[in-house]
Amino acid sequence: MSKLANPINAKATDLKDRATSMRDEARGKLKAHADEEGATVRVQIALEALTKIKRIGKDLEKVAEQAREQGCNTARHAGVDGRRKDQGRVD
């Protein structure tokens, strides 16, 4: 229903959920390769996650720009990494 009522908020929420899921997935994979022999794998995991999250961030910026063009408030979706500009890191 919210997608029909406000598709911009729905898209932003979806993008944030994808970023959070990617972060959590990467953390799990990193923990699974915590031994020193897994260093190369950890670098690959981190790079892959960073690339995907950056892509999501760019998509979120596009959605925010659409919202600003329509006069909508974008404060609700301030960050994709669990932070808002006025707050510290949330883990």
C-alpha positions in Angstrom: 0.0 0.0 0.0 2.8 2.4 0.9 4.3 1.9 -2.6 1.1 3.3 -4.1 0.8 6.1 -1.6 4.4 7.3 -1.8 6.5 5.5 -4.4 9.6 7.7 -3.6 9.6 6.8 0.1 9.0 3.1 -0.8 12.0 3.1 -3.2 14.2 4.9 -0.6 13.2 2.4 2.0 13.9 -0.5 -0.3 17.3 0.8 -1.1 18.2 1.3 2.6 16.9 -2.2 3.3 19.2 -3.6 0.5 22.2 -1.7 1.9 21.5 -2.9 5.4 21.2 -6.5 4.2 24.4 -6.2 2.2 26.2 -4.8 5.2 25.0 -7.7 7.4 25.8 -10.3 4.8 29.3 -8.9 4.4 29.8 -8.9 8.2 28.8 -12.6 8.4 31.2 -13.5 5.6 34.0 -11.6 7.2 33.5 -13.4 10.5 33.5 -16.7 8.6 36.9 -15.9 7.2 38.5 -14.4 10.4 41.6 -16.6 10.2 44.8 -15.1 8.8 44.7 -17.4 5.8 41.4 -15.7 4.8 42.9 -12.2 4.4 42.6 -12.2 0.6 39.1 -13.5 0.8 38.2 -10.8 3.4 39.5 -8.1 1.1 37.4 -9.5 -1.8 34.3 -9.6 0.5 34.9 -6.0 1.6 35.5 -4.7 -1.9 32.4 -6.4 -3.2 30.2 -5.1 -0.4 31.7 -1.6 -0.8 31.0 -1.6 -4.5 27.4 -2.7 -4.1 26.7 -0.2 -1.3 28.2 2.6 -3.3 25.9 1.7 -6.2 22.9 1.7 -3.8 24.1 5.1 -2.5 24.1 6.5 -6.0 20.6 5.1 -6.6 19.4 6.6 -3.3 20.8 10.0 -4.3 18.8 9.8 -7.5 15.7 9.1 -5.5 16.5 11.9 -3.1 16.9 14.3 -6.1 13.5 13.2 -7.4 12.0 13.8 -4.0 13.5 17.3 -3.8 12.2 18.1 -7.3 8.7 17.2 -6.1 9.2 19.3 -2.9 9.3 16.3 -0.6 11.3 16.1 2.7 14.4 13.8 2.3 15.5 13.9 6.0 13.8 10.5 6.7 16.3 8.7 4.4 19.5 10.6 5.3 21.9 7.7 5.0 22.3 4.2 3.7 24.9 3.0 6.1 22.9 3.1 9.3 23.8 6.7 10.1 22.1 10.0 9.8 24.1 13.2 9.3 23.4 14.3 12.8 24.2 11.0 14.5 27.1 8.7 15.0 27.4 5.2 13.7 24.7 2.7 14.6 25.8 -0.9 14.9 
